[in-house]
Amino acid sequence: MRSLQLVFFTILMPMLLLGQNRVPQQIESLRSSGADFIPVELLRYQTNDLNTKQVDGLVAGTLLSVNFEAIDQLQRSNLSTISMELPVDEGESIILDLVEHDILTPGFQLYESANPDVPVNYTPGKFYRGMVRGAPYSVASLSVFNDEVMAIVSNKRGNFVLGKLKGDRDNTHILYNDQD
């Protein structure tokens, strides 16, 4: 399942980021038409001390814990517009305004090369795109699965990547700037 999610993240995420000028326009249009961006708290700040976990190759980042109850509620909801506070440092967060974006076609089925005639039992995630609130030249993409949250946020400070730490039993996630 992890490899399937990685495929979605690697191949489909760039497609979500295309047309990034249109995304802030879409968000602003929804705001001006009175759309409610419902707050969701999917992640909580843990620490900026990367020595508490096995994190190789990074000099800076933020470790986050996952709110599985919030993920479950979001997965079962029909929320098309959400806002998500993303902790980037102790006491500092950015708010993402996001709109649901359906990246799967109706009747989508997934197959493995080992058994190409039998569809894999797959639970799709929720996919959103949007921007950092108050930053019109930013773009954000969010994928939410039952056990993982992935995101890319691009703003004037750089490109921030959010994902699950590989092999971590606590499901700790990390947010880092790709320049670090």
Secondary structure, DSSP 8 states (H G I E B T S, - for coil): -HHHHHHIIIIIHHHHHTTTTHHHHHHHHHHHTT---EEE--EEEEES-GGGS---S-S--EEEEE-HHHHHHHHHS--SEEEEEEEEETTEEEEEEEEE---S-TT---EETTEEEEE------EEEEEEETT-TT-EEEEEEETTEEEEEEEETTEEEEEEE-TT-TT--EEEEETT-
